[in-house]
Amino acid sequence: MRIRVVVAVTFWGIFGIHFLGQFWAWAYADAVKGGDNLLWNILSIPLIPVFSASAETHFEVLMALNSVLWSILLTVIVARLYIKANRNSNNQEKTSKDK
């Protein structure tokens, strides 16, 4: 049960941060830099450049799907690290009890 809560909070946290950061980077790049900005180029990977032809009509959908993709990827990484850390702490507790 606890791992599900950690996964859900991690997913939605990463989604919100990525989506808002992506939106801010796009707005900043469009308003100030004329459409080119390193932060926007990084946060828009992979869906916006791949589907750039349809980005004009489905931009919001691509931004949301891009954030979902990044959230899934980073949540899997964080969940694996969390599980690995719990296993290590449980193993350390067992070895300390054995002594």
Summary of the structure (lengths in Angstrom):
residues: 99
radius of gyration: 19.0
end to end distance: 30.8
largest distance: 65.5
contacts: 251
relative contact order: 0.13
helix: 81%
strand: 0%
